[in-house]
Amino acid sequence: MEILEQIPLEFDSISGDTARCTKCNSLTSQIDKSKISDKIPQKVLEFNEKFCRCDKCNQIYWEGTHIKKIQEFVEKVKLGRNRA
Ligand SMILES: [Zn+2]
């Protein structure tokens, strides 16, 4: 955390719409969940509305995976900065 507070953060939040694939770094596109319902766990379908798929390797992402973690992380860093 201490090191990260030194890094300038020029974004307020990270949008799932512009997230890149963590496997191949290609752009992801939003995809209707009905099209991928056979590829992901039922619980994930129930609790998430927005899904993205990598254009290149077809890896499927949803907000609950990495996006939310990154957003929480950014918020933590910002909170730490405001206090300092
Ligand atoms: Zn990919």
PDB file of the backbone (N, CA, C, O) and the ligand in Angstrom, with CONECT records:
HET     ZN  A 101       1
ATOM      1  N   MET A   1       0.837  -1.206   0.000  1.00  0.00           N
ATOM      2  CA  MET A   1       0.000   0.000   0.000  1.00  0.00           C
ATOM      3  C   MET A   1       0.869   1.251   0.000  1.00  0.00           C
ATOM      4  O   MET A   1       0.575   2.210  -0.714  1.00  0.00           O
ATOM      5  N   GLU A   2       1.914   1.250   0.779  1.00  0.00           N
ATOM      6  CA  GLU A   2       2.757   2.440   0.862  1.00  0.00           C
ATOM      7  C   GLU A   2       3.367   2.789  -0.483  1.00  0.00           C
ATOM      8  O   GLU A   2       3.437   3.955  -0.872  1.00  0.00           O
ATOM      9  N   ILE A   3       3.802   1.766  -1.175  1.00  0.00           N
ATOM     10  CA  ILE A   3       4.405   2.012  -2.491  1.00  0.00           C
ATOM     11  C   ILE A   3       3.355   2.527  -3.459  1.00  0.00           C
ATOM     12  O   ILE A   3       3.608   3.445  -4.239  1.00  0.00           O
ATOM     13  N   LEU A   4       2.178   1.927  -3.400  1.00  0.00           N
ATOM     14  CA  LEU A   4       1.142   2.315  -4.350  1.00  0.00           C
ATOM     15  C   LEU A   4       0.667   3.739  -4.130  1.00  0.00           C
ATOM     16  O   LEU A   4       0.210   4.391  -5.069  1.00  0.00           O
ATOM     17  N   GLU A   5       0.767   4.225  -2.919  1.00  0.00           N
ATOM     18  CA  GLU A   5       0.355   5.598  -2.672  1.00  0.00           C
ATOM     19  C   GLU A   5       1.279   6.591  -3.359  1.00  0.00           C
ATOM     20  O   GLU A   5       0.924   7.757  -3.532  1.00  0.00           O
ATOM     21  N   GLN A   6       2.440   6.143  -3.742  1.00  0.00           N
ATOM     22  CA  GLN A   6       3.373   7.017  -4.459  1.00  0.00           C
ATOM     23  C   GLN A   6       3.040   7.095  -5.954  1.00  0.00           C
ATOM     24  O   GLN A   6       3.503   7.996  -6.652  1.00  0.00           O
ATOM     25  N   ILE A   7       2.256   6.168  -6.422  1.00  0.00           N
ATOM     26  CA  ILE A   7       1.953   6.134  -7.852  1.00  0.00           C
ATOM     27  C   ILE A   7       0.772   7.049  -8.134  1.00  0.00           C
ATOM     28  O   ILE A   7      -0.280   6.917  -7.509  1.00  0.00           O
ATOM     29  N   PRO A   8       0.936   7.965  -9.062  1.00  0.00           N
ATOM     30  CA  PRO A   8      -0.199   8.848  -9.364  1.00  0.00           C
ATOM     31  C   PRO A   8      -1.342   8.086 -10.007  1.00  0.00           C
ATOM     32  O   PRO A   8      -1.154   7.376 -10.994  1.00  0.00           O
ATOM     33  N   LEU A   9      -2.518   8.240  -9.444  1.00  0.00           N
ATOM     34  CA  LEU A   9      -3.688   7.581  -9.999  1.00  0.00           C
ATOM     35  C   LEU A   9      -4.512   8.627 -10.740  1.00  0.00           C
ATOM     36  O   LEU A   9      -5.069   9.541 -10.133  1.00  0.00           O
ATOM     37  N   GLU A  10      -4.580   8.485 -12.014  1.00  0.00           N
ATOM     38  CA  GLU A  10      -5.244   9.511 -12.806  1.00  0.00           C
ATOM     39  C   GLU A  10      -6.642   9.092 -13.229  1.00  0.00           C
ATOM     40  O   GLU A  10      -7.284   9.770 -14.031  1.00  0.00           O
ATOM     41  N   PHE A  11      -7.103   7.995 -12.698  1.00  0.00           N
ATOM     42  CA  PHE A  11      -8.452   7.553 -13.010  1.00  0.00           C
ATOM     43  C   PHE A  11      -9.283   7.532 -11.741  1.00  0.00           C
ATOM     44  O   PHE A  11      -8.753   7.287 -10.657  1.00  0.00           O
ATOM     45  N   ASP A  12     -10.551   7.779 -11.859  1.00  0.00           N
ATOM     46  CA  ASP A  12     -11.436   7.763 -10.705  1.00  0.00           C
ATOM     47  C   ASP A  12     -11.977   6.374 -10.442  1.00  0.00           C
ATOM     48  O   ASP A  12     -12.111   5.951  -9.294  1.00  0.00           O
ATOM     49  N   SER A  13     -12.280   5.687 -11.494  1.00  0.00           N
ATOM     50  CA  SER A  13     -12.750   4.322 -11.338  1.00  0.00           C
ATOM     51  C   SER A  13     -12.462   3.577 -12.628  1.00  0.00           C
ATOM     52  O   SER A  13     -12.178   4.172 -13.668  1.00  0.00           O
ATOM     53  N   ILE A  14     -12.542   2.281 -12.531  1.00  0.00           N
ATOM     54  CA  ILE A  14     -12.276   1.473 -13.712  1.00  0.00           C
ATOM     55  C   ILE A  14     -13.589   0.906 -14.213  1.00  0.00           C
ATOM     56  O   ILE A  14     -14.342   0.275 -13.471  1.00  0.00           O
ATOM     57  N   SER A  15     -13.841   1.141 -15.469  1.00  0.00           N
ATOM     58  CA  SER A  15     -15.095   0.668 -16.032  1.00  0.00           C
ATOM     59  C   SER A  15     -14.944  -0.734 -16.585  1.00  0.00           C
ATOM     60  O   SER A  15     -13.954  -1.050 -17.246  1.00  0.00           O
ATOM     61  N   GLY A  16     -15.918  -1.563 -16.315  1.00  0.00           N
ATOM     62  CA  GLY A  16     -15.894  -2.904 -16.870  1.00  0.00           C
ATOM     63  C   GLY A  16     -15.992  -2.909 -18.384  1.00  0.00           C
ATOM     64  O   GLY A  16     -15.616  -3.877 -19.044  1.00  0.00           O
ATOM     65  N   ASP A  17     -16.504  -1.812 -18.923  1.00  0.00           N
ATOM     66  CA  ASP A  17     -16.696  -1.753 -20.371  1.00  0.00           C
ATOM     67  C   ASP A  17     -15.381  -1.685 -21.140  1.00  0.00           C
ATOM     68  O   ASP A  17     -15.312  -2.069 -22.308  1.00  0.00           O
ATOM     69  N   THR A  18     -14.359  -1.201 -20.483  1.00  0.00           N
ATOM     70  CA  THR A  18     -13.103  -1.027 -21.198  1.00  0.00           C
ATOM     71  C   THR A  18     -12.001  -1.924 -20.642  1.00  0.00           C
ATOM     72  O   THR A  18     -10.818  -1.723 -20.915  1.00  0.00           O
ATOM     73  N   ALA A  19     -12.410  -2.908 -19.863  1.00  0.00           N
ATOM     74  CA  ALA A  19     -11.421  -3.801 -19.267  1.00  0.00           C
ATOM     75  C   ALA A  19     -10.744  -4.643 -20.346  1.00  0.00           C
ATOM     76  O   ALA A  19     -11.334  -4.986 -21.370  1.00  0.00           O
ATOM     77  N   ARG A  20      -9.505  -4.954 -20.074  1.00  0.00           N
ATOM     78  CA  ARG A  20      -8.785  -5.822 -20.991  1.00  0.00           C
ATOM     79  C   ARG A  20      -8.643  -7.216 -20.405  1.00  0.00           C
ATOM     80  O   ARG A  20      -8.678  -7.411 -19.190  1.00  0.00           O
ATOM     81  N   CYS A  21      -8.485  -8.159 -21.285  1.00  0.00           N
ATOM     82  CA  CYS A  21      -8.311  -9.547 -20.878  1.00  0.00           C
ATOM     83  C   CYS A  21      -7.023  -9.685 -20.073  1.00  0.00           C
ATOM     84  O   CYS A  21      -5.971  -9.196 -20.484  1.00  0.00           O
ATOM     85  N   THR A  22      -7.112 -10.349 -18.927  1.00  0.00           N
ATOM     86  CA  THR A  22      -5.916 -10.517 -18.114  1.00  0.00           C
ATOM     87  C   THR A  22      -5.016 -11.625 -18.661  1.00  0.00           C
ATOM     88  O   THR A  22      -3.868 -11.762 -18.238  1.00  0.00           O
ATOM     89  N   LYS A  23      -5.525 -12.393 -19.578  1.00  0.00           N
ATOM     90  CA  LYS A  23      -4.724 -13.476 -20.147  1.00  0.00           C
ATOM     91  C   LYS A  23      -3.908 -13.021 -21.340  1.00  0.00           C
ATOM     92  O   LYS A  23      -2.715 -13.312 -21.430  1.00  0.00           O
ATOM     93  N   CYS A  24      -4.557 -12.294 -22.270  1.00  0.00           N
ATOM     94  CA  CYS A  24      -3.861 -11.936 -23.506  1.00  0.00           C
ATOM     95  C   CYS A  24      -3.867 -10.437 -23.766  1.00  0.00           C
ATOM     96  O   CYS A  24      -3.336  -9.984 -24.780  1.00  0.00           O
ATOM     97  N   ASN A  25      -4.460  -9.662 -22.860  1.00  0.00           N
ATOM     98  CA  ASN A  25      -4.448  -8.206 -22.945  1.00  0.00           C
ATOM     99  C   ASN A  25      -5.218  -7.660 -24.155  1.00  0.00           C
ATOM    100  O   ASN A  25      -5.013  -6.510 -24.544  1.00  0.00           O
ATOM    101  N   SER A  26      -6.085  -8.455 -24.740  1.00  0.00           N
ATOM    102  CA  SER A  26      -6.931  -7.960 -25.812  1.00  0.00           C
ATOM    103  C   SER A  26      -8.157  -7.280 -25.219  1.00  0.00           C
ATOM    104  O   SER A  26      -8.466  -7.453 -24.040  1.00  0.00           O
ATOM    105  N   LEU A  27      -8.846  -6.512 -26.041  1.00  0.00           N
ATOM    106  CA  LEU A  27     -10.054  -5.848 -25.580  1.00  0.00           C
ATOM    107  C   LEU A  27     -11.167  -6.860 -25.362  1.00  0.00           C
ATOM    108  O   LEU A  27     -11.254  -7.876 -26.052  1.00  0.00           O
ATOM    109  N   THR A  28     -12.012  -6.558 -24.390  1.00  0.00           N
ATOM    110  CA  THR A  28     -13.176  -7.401 -24.160  1.00  0.00           C
ATOM    111  C   THR A  28     -14.437  -6.677 -24.621  1.00  0.00           C
ATOM    112  O   THR A  28     -14.495  -5.447 -24.606  1.00  0.00           O
ATOM    113  N   SER A  29     -15.426  -7.430 -25.023  1.00  0.00           N
ATOM    114  CA  SER A  29     -16.699  -6.855 -25.444  1.00  0.00           C
ATOM    115  C   SER A  29     -17.796  -7.346 -24.518  1.00  0.00           C
ATOM    116  O   SER A  29     -17.764  -8.477 -24.032  1.00  0.00           O
ATOM    117  N   GLN A  30     -18.753  -6.487 -24.286  1.00  0.00           N
ATOM    118  CA  GLN A  30     -19.891  -6.925 -23.474  1.00  0.00           C
ATOM    119  C   GLN A  30     -20.672  -7.977 -24.241  1.00  0.00           C
ATOM    120  O   GLN A  30     -20.825  -7.911 -25.461  1.00  0.00           O
ATOM    121  N   ILE A  31     -21.158  -8.941 -23.487  1.00  0.00           N
ATOM    122  CA  ILE A  31     -21.900 -10.026 -24.123  1.00  0.00           C
ATOM    123  C   ILE A  31     -23.147 -10.326 -23.295  1.00  0.00           C
ATOM    124  O   ILE A  31     -23.128 -10.274 -22.065  1.00  0.00           O
ATOM    125  N   ASP A  32     -24.201 -10.634 -23.987  1.00  0.00           N
ATOM    126  CA  ASP A  32     -25.455 -10.956 -23.310  1.00  0.00           C
ATOM    127  C   ASP A  32     -25.306 -12.268 -22.550  1.00  0.00           C
ATOM    128  O   ASP A  32     -24.772 -13.245 -23.076  1.00  0.00           O
ATOM    129  N   LYS A  33     -25.785 -12.282 -21.308  1.00  0.00           N
ATOM    130  CA  LYS A  33     -25.527 -13.473 -20.501  1.00  0.00           C
ATOM    131  C   LYS A  33     -26.273 -14.710 -20.998  1.00  0.00           C
ATOM    132  O   LYS A  33     -25.889 -15.836 -20.685  1.00  0.00           O
ATOM    133  N   SER A  34     -27.317 -14.504 -21.756  1.00  0.00           N
ATOM    134  CA  SER A  34     -28.029 -15.665 -22.300  1.00  0.00           C
ATOM    135  C   SER A  34     -27.156 -16.440 -23.294  1.00  0.00           C
ATOM    136  O   SER A  34     -27.368 -17.629 -23.530  1.00  0.00           O
ATOM    137  N   LYS A  35     -26.172 -15.741 -23.870  1.00  0.00           N
ATOM    138  CA  LYS A  35     -25.306 -16.383 -24.869  1.00  0.00           C
ATOM    139  C   LYS A  35     -24.203 -17.215 -24.243  1.00  0.00           C
ATOM    140  O   LYS A  35     -23.579 -18.039 -24.911  1.00  0.00           O
ATOM    141  N   ILE A  36     -23.965 -16.997 -22.954  1.00  0.00           N
ATOM    142  CA  ILE A  36     -22.860 -17.714 -22.308  1.00  0.00           C
ATOM    143  C   ILE A  36     -23.347 -18.529 -21.114  1.00  0.00           C
ATOM    144  O   ILE A  36     -22.557 -18.985 -20.288  1.00  0.00           O
ATOM    145  N   SER A  37     -24.663 -18.703 -21.043  1.00  0.00           N
ATOM    146  CA  SER A  37     -25.246 -19.351 -19.861  1.00  0.00           C
ATOM    147  C   SER A  37     -24.769 -20.785 -19.674  1.00  0.00           C
ATOM    148  O   SER A  37     -24.821 -21.319 -18.566  1.00  0.00           O
ATOM    149  N   ASP A  38     -24.312 -21.398 -20.733  1.00  0.00           N
ATOM    150  CA  ASP A  38     -23.838 -22.777 -20.608  1.00  0.00           C
ATOM    151  C   ASP A  38     -22.347 -22.843 -20.284  1.00  0.00           C
ATOM    152  O   ASP A  38     -21.790 -23.927 -20.110  1.00  0.00           O
ATOM    153  N   LYS A  39     -21.708 -21.677 -20.204  1.00  0.00           N
ATOM    154  CA  LYS A  39     -20.248 -21.659 -20.017  1.00  0.00           C
ATOM    155  C   LYS A  39     -19.812 -21.207 -18.637  1.00  0.00           C
ATOM    156  O   LYS A  39     -18.640 -21.329 -18.282  1.00  0.00           O
ATOM    157  N   ILE A  40     -20.740 -20.688 -17.865  1.00  0.00           N
ATOM    158  CA  ILE A  40     -20.367 -20.201 -16.537  1.00  0.00           C
ATOM    159  C   ILE A  40     -21.318 -20.757 -15.480  1.00  0.00           C
ATOM    160  O   ILE A  40     -22.445 -21.142 -15.794  1.00  0.00           O
ATOM    161  N   PRO A  41     -20.865 -20.797 -14.232  1.00  0.00           N
ATOM    162  CA  PRO A  41     -21.707 -21.379 -13.168  1.00  0.00           C
ATOM    163  C   PRO A  41     -23.028 -20.636 -13.013  1.00  0.00           C
ATOM    164  O   PRO A  41     -23.100 -19.420 -13.192  1.00  0.00           O
ATOM    165  N   GLN A  42     -24.058 -21.382 -12.680  1.00  0.00           N
ATOM    166  CA  GLN A  42     -25.397 -20.817 -12.523  1.00  0.00           C
ATOM    167  C   GLN A  42     -25.427 -19.691 -11.500  1.00  0.00           C
ATOM    168  O   GLN A  42     -26.111 -18.687 -11.700  1.00  0.00           O
ATOM    169  N   LYS A  43     -24.688 -19.853 -10.401  1.00  0.00           N
ATOM    170  CA  LYS A  43     -24.645 -18.838  -9.340  1.00  0.00           C
ATOM    171  C   LYS A  43     -24.109 -17.512  -9.869  1.00  0.00           C
ATOM    172  O   LYS A  43     -24.592 -16.438  -9.510  1.00  0.00           O
ATOM    173  N   VAL A  44     -23.126 -17.610 -10.708  1.00  0.00           N
ATOM    174  CA  VAL A  44     -22.531 -16.404 -11.280  1.00  0.00           C
ATOM    175  C   VAL A  44     -23.551 -15.690 -12.162  1.00  0.00           C
ATOM    176  O   VAL A  44     -23.639 -14.462 -12.154  1.00  0.00           O
ATOM    177  N   LEU A  45     -24.308 -16.459 -12.910  1.00  0.00           N
ATOM    178  CA  LEU A  45     -25.364 -15.897 -13.754  1.00  0.00           C
ATOM    179  C   LEU A  45     -26.402 -15.169 -12.907  1.00  0.00           C
ATOM    180  O   LEU A  45     -26.886 -14.099 -13.278  1.00  0.00           O
ATOM    181  N   GLU A  46     -26.732 -15.760 -11.778  1.00  0.00           N
ATOM    182  CA  GLU A  46     -27.770 -15.188 -10.920  1.00  0.00           C
ATOM    183  C   GLU A  46     -27.354 -13.858 -10.320  1.00  0.00           C
ATOM    184  O   GLU A  46     -28.169 -12.944 -10.195  1.00  0.00           O
ATOM    185  N   PHE A  47     -26.088 -13.750  -9.950  1.00  0.00           N
ATOM    186  CA  PHE A  47     -25.655 -12.583  -9.193  1.00  0.00           C
ATOM    187  C   PHE A  47     -25.016 -11.494 -10.029  1.00  0.00           C
ATOM    188  O   PHE A  47     -24.661 -10.438  -9.505  1.00  0.00           O
ATOM    189  N   ASN A  48     -24.865 -11.734 -11.309  1.00  0.00           N
ATOM    190  CA  ASN A  48     -24.229 -10.726 -12.147  1.00  0.00           C
ATOM    191  C   ASN A  48     -25.064 -10.436 -13.387  1.00  0.00           C
ATOM    192  O   ASN A  48     -25.697 -11.327 -13.952  1.00  0.00           O
ATOM    193  N   GLU A  49     -25.052  -9.184 -13.794  1.00  0.00           N
ATOM    194  CA  GLU A  49     -25.790  -8.781 -14.991  1.00  0.00           C
ATOM    195  C   GLU A  49     -24.867  -8.499 -16.168  1.00  0.00           C
ATOM    196  O   GLU A  49     -25.207  -8.761 -17.322  1.00  0.00           O
ATOM    197  N   LYS A  50     -23.712  -7.969 -15.859  1.00  0.00           N
ATOM    198  CA  LYS A  50     -22.812  -7.562 -16.936  1.00  0.00           C
ATOM    199  C   LYS A  50     -21.711  -8.586 -17.154  1.00  0.00           C
ATOM    200  O   LYS A  50     -20.998  -8.963 -16.224  1.00  0.00           O
ATOM    201  N   PHE A  51     -21.587  -9.022 -18.374  1.00  0.00           N
ATOM    202  CA  PHE A  51     -20.544  -9.967 -18.717  1.00  0.00           C
ATOM    203  C   PHE A  51     -19.758  -9.468 -19.911  1.00  0.00           C
ATOM    204  O   PHE A  51     -20.302  -8.819 -20.804  1.00  0.00           O
ATOM    205  N   CYS A  52     -18.489  -9.773 -19.917  1.00  0.00           N
ATOM    206  CA  CYS A  52     -17.631  -9.420 -21.043  1.00  0.00           C
ATOM    207  C   CYS A  52     -16.908 -10.667 -21.510  1.00  0.00           C
ATOM    208  O   CYS A  52     -16.666 -11.605 -20.750  1.00  0.00           O
ATOM    209  N   ARG A  53     -16.570 -10.642 -22.797  1.00  0.00           N
ATOM    210  CA  ARG A  53     -15.800 -11.759 -23.331  1.00  0.00           C
ATOM    211  C   ARG A  53     -14.635 -11.209 -24.128  1.00  0.00           C
ATOM    212  O   ARG A  53     -14.770 -10.239 -24.874  1.00  0.00           O
ATOM    213  N   CYS A  54     -13.505 -11.839 -23.957  1.00  0.00           N
ATOM    214  CA  CYS A  54     -12.328 -11.422 -24.705  1.00  0.00           C
ATOM    215  C   CYS A  54     -12.545 -11.691 -26.187  1.00  0.00           C
ATOM    216  O   CYS A  54     -12.980 -12.773 -26.583  1.00  0.00           O
ATOM    217  N   ASP A  55     -12.232 -10.687 -26.995  1.00  0.00           N
ATOM    218  CA  ASP A  55     -12.408 -10.823 -28.441  1.00  0.00           C
ATOM    219  C   ASP A  55     -11.490 -11.888 -29.034  1.00  0.00           C
ATOM    220  O   ASP A  55     -11.783 -12.481 -30.072  1.00  0.00           O
ATOM    221  N   LYS A  56     -10.384 -12.110 -28.354  1.00  0.00           N
ATOM    222  CA  LYS A  56      -9.365 -12.974 -28.928  1.00  0.00           C
ATOM    223  C   LYS A  56      -9.409 -14.407 -28.396  1.00  0.00           C
ATOM    224  O   LYS A  56      -9.479 -15.359 -29.174  1.00  0.00           O
ATOM    225  N   CYS A  57      -9.368 -14.558 -27.072  1.00  0.00           N
ATOM    226  CA  CYS A  57      -9.268 -15.915 -26.522  1.00  0.00           C
ATOM    227  C   CYS A  57     -10.588 -16.411 -25.927  1.00  0.00           C
ATOM    228  O   CYS A  57     -10.662 -17.524 -25.406  1.00  0.00           O
ATOM    229  N   ASN A  58     -11.640 -15.565 -26.011  1.00  0.00           N
ATOM    230  CA  ASN A  58     -12.975 -15.949 -25.548  1.00  0.00           C
ATOM    231  C   ASN A  58     -13.090 -16.171 -24.047  1.00  0.00           C
ATOM    232  O   ASN A  58     -14.072 -16.751 -23.584  1.00  0.00           O
ATOM    233  N   GLN A  59     -12.123 -15.730 -23.295  1.00  0.00           N
ATOM    234  CA  GLN A  59     -12.225 -15.787 -21.836  1.00  0.00           C
ATOM    235  C   GLN A  59     -13.394 -14.896 -21.410  1.00  0.00           C
ATOM    236  O   GLN A  59     -13.545 -13.773 -21.890  1.00  0.00           O
ATOM    237  N   ILE A  60     -14.209 -15.417 -20.506  1.00  0.00           N
ATOM    238  CA  ILE A  60     -15.369 -14.660 -20.054  1.00  0.00           C
ATOM    239  C   ILE A  60     -15.079 -14.004 -18.704  1.00  0.00           C
ATOM    240  O   ILE A  60     -14.499 -14.614 -17.806  1.00  0.00           O
ATOM    241  N   TYR A  61     -15.497 -12.758 -18.590  1.00  0.00           N
ATOM    242  CA  TYR A  61     -15.316 -12.010 -17.346  1.00  0.00           C
ATOM    243  C   TYR A  61     -16.639 -11.453 -16.886  1.00  0.00           C
ATOM    244  O   TYR A  61     -17.539 -11.198 -17.686  1.00  0.00           O
ATOM    245  N   TRP A  62     -16.745 -11.269 -15.590  1.00  0.00           N
ATOM    246  CA  TRP A  62     -17.892 -10.555 -15.064  1.00  0.00           C
ATOM    247  C   TRP A  62     -17.408  -9.665 -13.937  1.00  0.00           C
ATOM    248  O   TRP A  62     -16.299  -9.819 -13.426  1.00  0.00           O
ATOM    249  N   GLU A  63     -18.277  -8.721 -13.560  1.00  0.00           N
ATOM    250  CA  GLU A  63     -17.835  -7.688 -12.632  1.00  0.00           C
ATOM    251  C   GLU A  63     -17.324  -8.258 -11.324  1.00  0.00           C
ATOM    252  O   GLU A  63     -16.445  -7.672 -10.693  1.00  0.00           O
ATOM    253  N   GLY A  64     -17.863  -9.390 -10.912  1.00  0.00           N
ATOM    254  CA  GLY A  64     -17.469  -9.970  -9.638  1.00  0.00           C
ATOM    255  C   GLY A  64     -16.036 -10.471  -9.614  1.00  0.00           C
ATOM    256  O   GLY A  64     -15.473 -10.681  -8.539  1.00  0.00           O
ATOM    257  N   THR A  65     -15.450 -10.663 -10.754  1.00  0.00           N
ATOM    258  CA  THR A  65     -14.087 -11.206 -10.759  1.00  0.00           C
ATOM    259  C   THR A  65     -13.064 -10.112 -10.536  1.00  0.00           C
ATOM    260  O   THR A  65     -12.873  -9.685  -9.397  1.00  0.00           O
ATOM    261  N   HIS A  66     -12.415  -9.654 -11.553  1.00  0.00           N
ATOM    262  CA  HIS A  66     -11.305  -8.743 -11.306  1.00  0.00           C
ATOM    263  C   HIS A  66     -11.709  -7.280 -11.214  1.00  0.00           C
ATOM    264  O   HIS A  66     -11.061  -6.503 -10.513  1.00  0.00           O
ATOM    265  N   ILE A  67     -12.765  -6.895 -11.909  1.00  0.00           N
ATOM    266  CA  ILE A  67     -13.133  -5.476 -11.948  1.00  0.00           C
ATOM    267  C   ILE A  67     -13.449  -4.961 -10.548  1.00  0.00           C
ATOM    268  O   ILE A  67     -12.967  -3.906 -10.137  1.00  0.00           O
ATOM    269  N   LYS A  68     -14.253  -5.712  -9.834  1.00  0.00           N
ATOM    270  CA  LYS A  68     -14.670  -5.269  -8.509  1.00  0.00           C
ATOM    271  C   LYS A  68     -13.477  -5.159  -7.567  1.00  0.00           C
ATOM    272  O   LYS A  68     -13.384  -4.233  -6.762  1.00  0.00           O
ATOM    273  N   LYS A  69     -12.589  -6.102  -7.682  1.00  0.00           N
ATOM    274  CA  LYS A  69     -11.400  -6.084  -6.830  1.00  0.00           C
ATOM    275  C   LYS A  69     -10.544  -4.865  -7.128  1.00  0.00           C
ATOM    276  O   LYS A  69     -10.025  -4.221  -6.216  1.00  0.00           O
ATOM    277  N   ILE A  70     -10.399  -4.555  -8.393  1.00  0.00           N
ATOM    278  CA  ILE A  70      -9.586  -3.398  -8.765  1.00  0.00           C
ATOM    279  C   ILE A  70     -10.256  -2.118  -8.273  1.00  0.00           C
ATOM    280  O   ILE A  70      -9.591  -1.215  -7.766  1.00  0.00           O
ATOM    281  N   GLN A  71     -11.584  -2.048  -8.428  1.00  0.00           N
ATOM    282  CA  GLN A  71     -12.298  -0.851  -7.984  1.00  0.00           C
ATOM    283  C   GLN A  71     -12.160  -0.658  -6.479  1.00  0.00           C
ATOM    284  O   GLN A  71     -11.943   0.459  -6.010  1.00  0.00           O
ATOM    285  N   GLU A  72     -12.284  -1.738  -5.731  1.00  0.00           N
ATOM    286  CA  GLU A  72     -12.126  -1.661  -4.278  1.00  0.00           C
ATOM    287  C   GLU A  72     -10.718  -1.221  -3.909  1.00  0.00           C
ATOM    288  O   GLU A  72     -10.505  -0.437  -2.984  1.00  0.00           O
ATOM    289  N   PHE A  73      -9.786  -1.742  -4.650  1.00  0.00           N
ATOM    290  CA  PHE A  73      -8.395  -1.423  -4.408  1.00  0.00           C
ATOM    291  C   PHE A  73      -8.127   0.061  -4.648  1.00  0.00           C
ATOM    292  O   PHE A  73      -7.450   0.717  -3.856  1.00  0.00           O
ATOM    293  N   VAL A  74      -8.663   0.576  -5.743  1.00  0.00           N
ATOM    294  CA  VAL A  74      -8.491   1.994  -6.057  1.00  0.00           C
ATOM    295  C   VAL A  74      -9.123   2.849  -4.970  1.00  0.00           C
ATOM    296  O   VAL A  74      -8.550   3.854  -4.547  1.00  0.00           O
ATOM    297  N   GLU A  75     -10.304   2.448  -4.520  1.00  0.00           N
ATOM    298  CA  GLU A  75     -10.965   3.196  -3.451  1.00  0.00           C
ATOM    299  C   GLU A  75     -10.108   3.220  -2.188  1.00  0.00           C
ATOM    300  O   GLU A  75      -9.999   4.249  -1.521  1.00  0.00           O
ATOM    301  N   LYS A  76      -9.508   2.086  -1.869  1.00  0.00           N
ATOM    302  CA  LYS A  76      -8.665   2.002  -0.673  1.00  0.00           C
ATOM    303  C   LYS A  76      -7.489   2.954  -0.782  1.00  0.00           C
ATOM    304  O   LYS A  76      -7.157   3.665   0.166  1.00  0.00           O
ATOM    305  N   VAL A  77      -6.871   2.958  -1.936  1.00  0.00           N
ATOM    306  CA  VAL A  77      -5.713   3.827  -2.138  1.00  0.00           C
ATOM    307  C   VAL A  77      -6.129   5.289  -2.016  1.00  0.00           C
ATOM    308  O   VAL A  77      -5.417   6.096  -1.419  1.00  0.00           O
ATOM    309  N   LYS A  78      -7.284   5.625  -2.583  1.00  0.00           N
ATOM    310  CA  LYS A  78      -7.762   7.004  -2.528  1.00  0.00           C
ATOM    311  C   LYS A  78      -8.073   7.414  -1.092  1.00  0.00           C
ATOM    312  O   LYS A  78      -7.770   8.531  -0.675  1.00  0.00           O
ATOM    313  N   LEU A  79      -8.681   6.497  -0.344  1.00  0.00           N
ATOM    314  CA  LEU A  79      -8.993   6.785   1.058  1.00  0.00           C
ATOM    315  C   LEU A  79      -7.714   7.033   1.855  1.00  0.00           C
ATOM    316  O   LEU A  79      -7.628   7.955   2.667  1.00  0.00           O
ATOM    317  N   GLY A  80      -6.734   6.185   1.597  1.00  0.00           N
ATOM    318  CA  GLY A  80      -5.451   6.329   2.282  1.00  0.00           C
ATOM    319  C   GLY A  80      -4.823   7.678   1.972  1.00  0.00           C
ATOM    320  O   GLY A  80      -4.204   8.295   2.839  1.00  0.00           O
ATOM    321  N   ARG A  81      -4.981   8.129   0.748  1.00  0.00           N
ATOM    322  CA  ARG A  81      -4.387   9.395   0.337  1.00  0.00           C
ATOM    323  C   ARG A  81      -5.106  10.570   1.001  1.00  0.00           C
ATOM    324  O   ARG A  81      -4.471  11.526   1.447  1.00  0.00           O
ATOM    325  N   ASN A  82      -6.428  10.489   1.060  1.00  0.00           N
ATOM    326  CA  ASN A  82      -7.193  11.593   1.641  1.00  0.00           C
ATOM    327  C   ASN A  82      -6.836  11.798   3.100  1.00  0.00           C
ATOM    328  O   ASN A  82      -6.857  12.916   3.614  1.00  0.00           O
ATOM    329  N   ARG A  83      -6.509  10.700   3.755  1.00  0.00           N
ATOM    330  CA  ARG A  83      -6.186  10.784   5.164  1.00  0.00           C
ATOM    331  C   ARG A  83      -4.802  11.413   5.378  1.00  0.00           C
ATOM    332  O   ARG A  83      -4.557  12.084   6.381  1.00  0.00           O
ATOM    333  N   ALA A  84      -3.928  11.184   4.434  1.00  0.00           N
ATOM    334  CA  ALA A  84      -2.540  11.634   4.584  1.00  0.00           C
ATOM    335  C   ALA A  84      -2.427  13.165   4.448  1.00  0.00           C
ATOM    336  O   ALA A  84      -1.329  13.714   4.548  1.00  0.00           O
TER     337      ALA A  84
HETATM  338 ZN    ZN A 101      -7.949 -12.888 -24.007  1.00  0.00          ZN2+
END
